[in-house]
Amino acid sequence: MNQPAKTSRFIKGATGDWEIVVGMEIHAQVTSRSKLFSGASTQFGAAANSQVSLVDAAMPGMLQVVNAECVRQAVRTGLGLNAKINLRSVFDRKNYFYPDLPQGYQISQFKSPIVGEGEVVVDLSDDERFTVGIERLHLEQDAGKSLHDQSATESLVDLNRSGVALMEIVSKPDIRSADEAKAYVAKLRSILRYLGTCDGDMEKGSLRADVNVSVRRPGAALGTRCEIKNVNSIRFIGQAVDVEARRQIGVLEDGGAIEQQTRLFDPGRGETRAMRSKEEAHDYRYFPDPDLLPLEFDQAFVNGLKAELPELPDARKGRFISAFGLSEQDAAALTADRSTADYFEAALGHGDGKREPKAVANWINGDLAAYANSVGLDVAATHVAPAQVAGIVDLIGDGTISGKIAKEVLALIIAEEKTADPRALVEARGMQQVTDAGAIETAVEAIVAGNPDKAAQAQAKPAMLGWFVGQVMKQTGGKANPQAVSDLLKRKLGV
């Protein structure tokens, strides 16, 4: 899965070029109503320790029961990653002590995971893509959460997360830059959201990344890696990769050696700090969990789940390009998030569905996306409905309003008329485009008469016509039909 190193990806050190090598372990919380081995709720934001069963608290004599929906979600994810689904997998005990892990071990999967090798194809730009190999996906239970900021003398423990199902998605070391690392996580999160197997909300901890970083001379063997734990935003992932790579280069160029460590990224200081020496698999003393039978299912079970999979991002992007004639850039922007792609199709197909796809895409990717970003929401989460976008596009298409007026209509819907029908709003506010030839001609004559020098220039250089169009539009408050203005100006100036 390794791609040839690109010179542009190299980091210049004091002694020459270095190459970054990154692999990731993504911990994705499974979308399910209950935990992996108990019936306790997984709802986010509940009062501390209010969603803890006797199994989660590791009370003596409690036995786990596998949540079948979590198994289905893991298989769906594996299928979405073009990965091998293992019909037999085993749950193991991973032994280590944490105060928020009541059992004293984590139930995970080691030698026999539920999902084997797969791949994710990532677009870095319109004309550049790369492939990241997936090593494995396994199911495991989450630990609880230690709280250190609620008491000056004590640390508290919230076990609501204890036992929540996680998918650990382990990549191969195929990533070669901070930008590639960010693009990979964004693409993986998009796939998970399309599948409905993880909501990908990094602020709530539903998606976390352990980022393994090493550096080497171009073409050399892999260097010693350091693992940066629990990075919880795509922006921080990129920063952590860059900071840690430069730290390692500094150590090596000073004649030192990289110690295999687990580290934390501090975004405030822009540095990584050592936590502990990196454990190896044998340090965890894995062994099959004696309370859980091997997890087995047949190919018919897998085939049934595969038949129900939704259209995934790459397929949807390809359809948007082929069926709607959208550019690679427009299609990629619309399909990066499933809700945005759904929103576009709802706006395009509203009513009679007879509107130009490119025009709809432009409004969603442009003005509406800018508004959504300003309030920290996805396009589909704003109050602007797909039908309202369709209405604005239709008003421009039939000549009722100009593009400038359309922006004013959207601004009114955003700020004041949140549920208004665009056509009714335009009529009520008298915002219709001026199409009366006499009124436009009067404005054209006034502008031409007032600017004889520029009129002469436009006759010699027709590109100047745009200035006159702008002046007429300004004089008419943006309501004049731009094409009618242009046609009248050409006749008046003889160009």
Secondary structure as the mmCIF struct_conf table of DSSP 4:
data_model
#
loop_
_struct_conf.conf_type_id
_struct_conf.id
_struct_conf.beg_label_comp_id
_struct_conf.beg_label_asym_id
_struct_conf.beg_label_seq_id
_struct_conf.end_label_comp_id
_struct_conf.end_label_asym_id
_struct_conf.end_label_seq_id
HELX_LH_PP_P HELX_LH_PP_P1 ASN A 2 LYS A 6
HELX_RH_3T_P HELX_RH_3T_P1 THR A 7 ARG A 9
HELX_LH_PP_P HELX_LH_PP_P2 PHE A 10 PHE A 10
STRN STRN1 ILE A 11 GLY A 13
TURN_TY1_P TURN_TY1_P1 ALA A 14 THR A 15
STRN STRN2 GLY A 16 GLN A 29
BEND BEND1 ARG A 33 ARG A 33
STRN STRN3 SER A 34 SER A 34
BEND BEND2 LEU A 36 SER A 38
STRN STRN4 SER A 41 SER A 41
TURN_TY1_P TURN_TY1_P2 PHE A 44 GLY A 45
HELX_LH_PP_P HELX_LH_PP_P3 ALA A 46 ALA A 47
TURN_TY1_P TURN_TY1_P3 ALA A 48 ASN A 49
BEND BEND3 SER A 50 GLN A 51
TURN_TY1_P TURN_TY1_P4 LEU A 54 ALA A 58
TURN_TY1_P TURN_TY1_P5 PRO A 60 GLY A 61
HELX_RH_AL_P HELX_RH_AL_P1 ALA A 68 GLY A 80
TURN_TY1_P TURN_TY1_P6 LEU A 81 ASN A 82
HELX_LH_PP_P HELX_LH_PP_P4 LYS A 84 LYS A 84
STRN STRN5 ILE A 85 ILE A 85
HELX_LH_PP_P HELX_LH_PP_P5 ASN A 86 ASN A 86
BEND BEND4 LEU A 87 LEU A 87
STRN STRN6 ARG A 88 SER A 89
STRN STRN7 ASP A 92 ASN A 95
TURN_TY1_P TURN_TY1_P7 PRO A 99 ASP A 100
TURN_TY1_P TURN_TY1_P8 PRO A 102 GLN A 103
BEND BEND5 GLY A 104 GLY A 104
STRN STRN8 TYR A 105 SER A 108
BEND BEND6 PHE A 110 SER A 112
BEND BEND7 ILE A 114 ILE A 114
STRN STRN9 VAL A 115 VAL A 115
STRN STRN10 GLY A 118 SER A 125
TURN_TY1_P TURN_TY1_P9 ASP A 126 ASP A 127
STRN STRN11 GLU A 128 GLN A 141
STRN STRN12 LYS A 145 LEU A 147
BEND BEND8 ASP A 149 GLN A 150
BEND BEND9 ALA A 152 THR A 153
STRN STRN13 LEU A 156 ASP A 158
TURN_TY1_P TURN_TY1_P10 ASN A 160 GLY A 163
STRN STRN14 ALA A 165 SER A 171
HELX_LH_PP_P HELX_LH_PP_P6 LYS A 172 LYS A 172
BEND BEND10 PRO A 173 PRO A 173
STRN STRN15 ILE A 175 ILE A 175
BEND BEND11 SER A 177 SER A 177
HELX_RH_AL_P HELX_RH_AL_P2 ALA A 178 LEU A 195
TURN_TY1_P TURN_TY1_P11 GLY A 196 GLY A 196
BEND BEND12 THR A 197 THR A 197
TURN_TY1_P TURN_TY1_P12 MET A 202 GLY A 205
BEND BEND13 SER A 206 SER A 206
STRN STRN16 LEU A 207 ARG A 216
TURN_TY1_P TURN_TY1_P13 PRO A 218 GLY A 219
BEND BEND14 ALA A 220 ALA A 220
HELX_LH_PP_P HELX_LH_PP_P7 ALA A 221 LEU A 222
STRN STRN17 CYS A 226 VAL A 231
BEND BEND15 SER A 233 SER A 233
HELX_RH_AL_P HELX_RH_AL_P3 ILE A 234 GLU A 253
TURN_TY1_P TURN_TY1_P14 ASP A 254 GLY A 255
HELX_LH_PP_P HELX_LH_PP_P8 ILE A 258 GLN A 260
STRN STRN18 GLN A 261 ASP A 266
TURN_TY1_P TURN_TY1_P15 PRO A 267 GLY A 270
STRN STRN19 GLU A 271 SER A 277
HELX_LH_PP_P HELX_LH_PP_P9 LYS A 278 GLU A 280
HELX_RH_3T_P HELX_RH_3T_P2 ALA A 281 TYR A 284
TURN_TY1_P TURN_TY1_P16 ARG A 285 ARG A 285
STRN STRN20 PHE A 287 PRO A 288
TURN_TY1_P TURN_TY1_P17 PRO A 290 ASP A 291
BEND BEND16 LEU A 292 LEU A 292
HELX_LH_PP_P HELX_LH_PP_P10 LEU A 293 PRO A 294
STRN STRN21 LEU A 295 GLU A 296
HELX_RH_AL_P HELX_RH_AL_P4 GLN A 299 ALA A 307
TURN_TY1_P TURN_TY1_P18 GLU A 308 GLU A 308
HELX_LH_PP_P HELX_LH_PP_P11 LEU A 309 LEU A 312
HELX_RH_AL_P HELX_RH_AL_P5 PRO A 313 PHE A 324
HELX_RH_AL_P HELX_RH_AL_P6 GLU A 328 THR A 335
BEND BEND17 ALA A 336 ASP A 337
HELX_RH_AL_P HELX_RH_AL_P7 ARG A 338 GLY A 349
BEND BEND18 HIS A 350 HIS A 350
TURN_TY1_P TURN_TY1_P19 GLY A 351 ASP A 352
BEND BEND19 ARG A 355 ARG A 355
HELX_RH_AL_P HELX_RH_AL_P8 PRO A 357 TRP A 363
HELX_RH_PI_P HELX_RH_PI_P1 ILE A 364 LEU A 368
HELX_RH_AL_P HELX_RH_AL_P9 ALA A 369 SER A 374
TURN_TY1_P TURN_TY1_P20 VAL A 375 GLY A 376
HELX_RH_3T_P HELX_RH_3T_P3 VAL A 379 ALA A 381
BEND BEND20 THR A 382 HIS A 383
HELX_RH_AL_P HELX_RH_AL_P10 PRO A 386 GLY A 397
TURN_TY1_P TURN_TY1_P21 ASP A 398 GLY A 399
BEND BEND21 THR A 400 ILE A 401
HELX_RH_AL_P HELX_RH_AL_P11 GLY A 403 ALA A 415
TURN_TY1_P TURN_TY1_P22 GLU A 416 GLU A 416
TURN_TY1_P TURN_TY1_P23 LYS A 418 THR A 419
HELX_RH_AL_P HELX_RH_AL_P12 PRO A 422 ARG A 429
TURN_TY1_P TURN_TY1_P24 GLY A 430 GLY A 430
HELX_LH_PP_P HELX_LH_PP_P12 GLN A 432 GLN A 433
STRN STRN22 VAL A 434 VAL A 434
HELX_RH_AL_P HELX_RH_AL_P13 ALA A 437 GLY A 450
HELX_RH_AL_P HELX_RH_AL_P14 PRO A 452 ALA A 460
HELX_RH_3T_P HELX_RH_3T_P4 PRO A 462 MET A 464
HELX_RH_AL_P HELX_RH_AL_P15 LEU A 465 GLN A 475
TURN_TY1_P TURN_TY1_P25 THR A 476 GLY A 478
STRN STRN23 ALA A 480 ALA A 480
HELX_RH_AL_P HELX_RH_AL_P16 PRO A 482 LEU A 493
TURN_TY1_P TURN_TY1_P26 GLY A 494 GLY A 494
#
